[in-house]
């Protein structure tokens, strides 16, 4: 099934750097928050590149973008590939963008090599994978896969009270097509690992067999604002002290699971956030992850009660709201095997790996046979402006993607 054809590595790298100019930060990263004017600029550049290849672009009601290259057999279901272009507030150049731009390079190489696949191929840019603006990650793929209702997602708001529907309208990307699953043959996603394993082992390719389970919570602790200088310990209802106990609990529960455990408080809002006022309210996020569904279920059963116990005696009130939980998601064995075969055929050392992060592929896999490919990133660092990969790592991942997609489309 090998094409014996090569993608254009320097062109791939140039396109990655060109996309990184949009929302570039002084520290070398990007800030392309979803459904902002900067995100719009990235989408417009992506559209321009796709249209230059003669791809047909359509946009659904969630702003998900699909660029189609026709195959020889119009009755065949399309093979999908892609990722996302939105970023964290202090994000890196490659998280998400690598998968979209590598998909573009697959399309460009097929065009240059005059290859017509049997099945159509569609390149996807999913809306709001990161969840950093509206608080719900994998939002575009989640609506597409039926995890969220469209109207539910439209109602999600950012910290300024702007909802998703308004934000889509403001940048002109509330498309006319239904944000709903359609029949597709397969989905492939290339992504940086966002962890240290591939780099530590000297493996340029990760064959991703699935993603671990996770749960997200929002927590609010309410105490009482009070003067910092005149309020003695016995009269204090310090919401930040109570929150600190819960945060320590999250870390303790994570470490009790060994190296497979994950527990994070990544967002914290202290009110009124004044130097000489005892904090009266703290809002923060909590998430747990684990590759074992049963272990995550134990975490979900233990955490709310343990958090209540941690806050007890502080004079504060705790509210914990579960945003969502996601079971571990295995990927399709046949699609995973195409990635495995491609890496072996190309001579790239590879290892099988479970994704510690959620990706659009996790939700897409509930509707379409799916596989992922990982490339290393320096020091395993991601969601950081210092995120970095090497050009040859991007090229290797894209070449494996090319081989797997073409093999699936021509089967």
Beta strands, then each sheet from edge to edge (+ up, - down):
strand 1: 56-59
strand 2: 65-69
strand 3: 79-84
strand 4: 121-126
strand 5: 186-192
strand 6: 205-211
strand 7: 213-222
strand 8: 226-227
strand 9: 262-264
strand 10: 268-271
strand 11: 277-278
strand 12: 281-290
strand 13: 317-326
strand 14: 329-330
strand 15: 350-355
strand 16: 370-375
sheet 1: 1+ 2- 4+ 3+ 5+ 16+ 6- 14+
sheet 2: 1+ 2- 4+ 3+ 5+ 16+ 6- 15-
sheet 3: 9+ 12- 7+ 13-
sheet 4: 8+ 11-
sheet 5: 9+ 12- 10+
end
